Amino acid sequence: MSARIFSPAKTAMQSGKAKTGYWILEFEPEMPRKIDPLMGYTTSGDMKSQIRLTFETKEEAIAYAEKNGLSFRVQEPKETKRRQISYAENFRYDRKIPWTH
């Protein structure tokens, strides 16, 4: 039984960093999902795929996995680079790329 420890990224629907900064321990699927022939739903007999444990820090999640004898892998979050520009930058006279319309 293996687990994945990660910190979720912000959703595309938000501009701030709400609901980020915590860590999740999620179990890897032990059996593949299959499509139910009658209804067309995707099903799985793996009950551990429904478990998501949240932790305040990465160290807490690692300690939990080690205490319970779980093999795990840690996915580090990617740092985002944000360009600070203002609306006035569009109208500068010394733009490197001139307006083309």
RAWO-V757281 format. One record per residue. N is the residue number from 1. PSI is psi in degrees with one decimal (none if undefined). OMEGA is omega in radians with two decimals (999 if undefined). D_FIRST is the distance of its C-alpha to the first C-alpha in whole Angstrom. Layout:
[[N & PSI & OMEGA & D_FIRST] [N & PSI & OMEGA & D_FIRST]]
This chain:
[[1 & 121.7 & -3.14 & 0] [2 & 157.8 & -3.10 & 4] [3 & 161.1 & 3.10 & 7] [4 & 130.4 & 3.11 & 11] [5 & 124.6 & -3.10 & 13] [6 & 164.0 & 3.04 & 17] [7 & 123.7 & -3.05 & 20] [8 & 146.4 & 3.08 & 22] [9 & 164.5 & 3.10 & 25] [10 & 151.6 & -3.13 & 28] [11 & 163.8 & -3.14 & 29] [12 & -13.9 & -3.08 & 32] [13 & 3.3 & -3.14 & 34] [14 & 148.7 & 3.14 & 34] [15 & -19.7 & 3.13 & 36] [16 & -168.9 & -3.11 & 35] [17 & 35.1 & 3.11 & 32] [18 & 151.4 & 3.12 & 31] [19 & 31.4 & 3.02 & 28] [20 & 173.0 & 3.09 & 26] [21 & -2.2 & 3.06 & 26] [22 & 171.6 & -3.07 & 23] [23 & 144.3 & -3.10 & 19] [24 & 136.0 & 2.99 & 16] [25 & 120.3 & -3.08 & 13] [26 & 137.1 & -3.14 & 11] [27 & 142.1 & 3.08 & 7] [28 & 146.2 & 3.14 & 7] [29 & 134.8 & 3.13 & 9] [30 & -23.6 & 3.11 & 7] [31 & 149.6 & -3.10 & 11] [32 & 155.5 & 3.06 & 14] [33 & 153.8 & 3.12 & 17] [34 & 159.8 & -3.11 & 20] [35 & 127.8 & 3.11 & 24] [36 & 125.6 & -3.07 & 25] [37 & -27.5 & -3.08 & 29] [38 & -52.5 & -3.04 & 31] [39 & -20.4 & -3.13 & 30] [40 & 7.4 & 3.10 & 28] [41 & 152.4 & 3.01 & 25] [42 & 122.4 & -3.08 & 22] [43 & 163.9 & 3.08 & 20] [44 & 145.3 & 3.08 & 16] [45 & 3.0 & -3.10 & 15] [46 & 107.6 & -3.09 & 11] [47 & -23.6 & -3.11 & 12] [48 & -15.4 & 3.12 & 9] [49 & -12.1 & 3.13 & 11] [50 & -6.8 & -3.07 & 14] [51 & 127.1 & 3.05 & 13] [52 & 111.4 & 3.12 & 14] [53 & 134.4 & 3.13 & 15] [54 & 145.1 & -3.14 & 18] [55 & 153.4 & 3.12 & 20] [56 & -39.1 & -3.09 & 23] [57 & 163.6 & 3.11 & 22] [58 & -36.6 & -3.12 & 19] [59 & -36.7 & 3.10 & 20] [60 & -41.1 & 3.14 & 19] [61 & -41.4 & 3.12 & 16] [62 & -41.6 & 3.13 & 15] [63 & -39.8 & 3.11 & 16] [64 & -44.9 & -3.12 & 14] [65 & -42.1 & 3.14 & 11] [66 & -38.5 & -3.14 & 12] [67 & -36.7 & -3.10 & 14] [68 & 7.1 & 3.06 & 11] [69 & 32.7 & 3.14 & 9] [70 & 138.3 & 2.96 & 6] [71 & 138.9 & -3.03 & 7] [72 & 162.3 & 2.98 & 9] [73 & 143.4 & -3.09 & 12] [74 & 127.9 & 3.05 & 15] [75 & 114.2 & 3.13 & 17] [76 & 141.5 & 3.11 & 21] [77 & 147.7 & 3.10 & 23] [78 & 136.2 & 3.09 & 26] [79 & 132.5 & 3.14 & 29] [80 & 140.6 & 3.07 & 32] [81 & 124.9 & -3.12 & 36] [82 & 124.0 & 3.11 & 38] [83 & 128.7 & 3.08 & 42] [84 & 104.4 & 3.07 & 44] [85 & 158.4 & 3.13 & 47] [86 & 168.1 & 3.13 & 50] [87 & -31.3 & -3.13 & 51] [88 & -21.0 & 3.12 & 55] [89 & -26.5 & -3.14 & 53] [90 & -22.3 & -3.01 & 54] [91 & 15.4 & 3.12 & 57] [92 & 144.5 & -3.13 & 58] [93 & -21.4 & -3.12 & 61] [94 & 38.8 & 3.11 & 59] [95 & 144.4 & 3.08 & 56] [96 & -33.2 & 3.10 & 55] [97 & 111.0 & -3.10 & 54] [98 & 161.8 & 3.07 & 57] [99 & 143.4 & -3.09 & 57] [100 & 32.9 & 3.11 & 57] [101 & none & 999 & 59]]
